[in-house]
Amino acid sequence: MTPQMVVGIGREALTVVLLVAGPMLAFGLIIGLIVSVFQAVTQINEMTLTFVPKILAVALALLIFLPWMINTLTDFARHIFTLIPGLVG
């Protein structure tokens, strides 16, 4: 196993993590901005008002993107498992 191989596997793992977490983070960010603008316009400074819409948005993103996320993670795991025989020796 060469250092370039280790770096490549690490880079691929980080890319997969960012791809899988991206949609949920984006949904949470967009809803957070919308709620913040609503709070600024109405001058409602309730701290708990931001949590429920964000949780619902992240849950919705999870439901929408779950099949794609599972497929991406499964492909990555399959790729890593195919590399194992080449690591020994």
LINTA-V893270 format. One record per residue. PHI is phi in whole degrees, -180 to 180 (NA if undefined). PSI is psi in whole degrees, 0 to 359 (* if undefined). Layout:
PHI & PSI
PHI & PSI
This chain:
NA & 125
-95 & 159
-61 & 328
-66 & 325
-67 & 319
-64 & 316
-64 & 320
-64 & 317
-65 & 317
-63 & 318
-64 & 318
-65 & 322
-64 & 317
-65 & 322
-63 & 317
-65 & 319
-63 & 316
-66 & 321
-65 & 319
-73 & 321
-83 & 341
-55 & 308
-60 & 319
-68 & 319
-65 & 321
-65 & 316
-62 & 316
-63 & 320
-66 & 314
-64 & 314
-65 & 322
-61 & 319
-66 & 318
-63 & 315
-66 & 322
-65 & 318
-65 & 319
-60 & 317
-66 & 323
-70 & 322
-70 & 317
-92 & 354
58 & 34
-93 & 118
-110 & 50
-88 & 120
-70 & 328
-78 & 348
-65 & 332
-81 & 335
-73 & 314
-64 & 312
-63 & 324
-66 & 317
-63 & 318
-65 & 320
-66 & 318
-67 & 321
-65 & 320
-64 & 316
-62 & 321
-63 & 317
-65 & 321
-71 & 315
-97 & 2
-59 & 315
-61 & 318
-66 & 320
-64 & 316
-63 & 318
-63 & 317
-64 & 314
-67 & 323
-67 & 318
-62 & 319
-65 & 315
-63 & 319
-62 & 319
-63 & 316
-65 & 318
-65 & 328
-72 & 338
-81 & 343
-60 & 316
-60 & 330
-78 & 348
-83 & 332
-84 & 131
108 & *
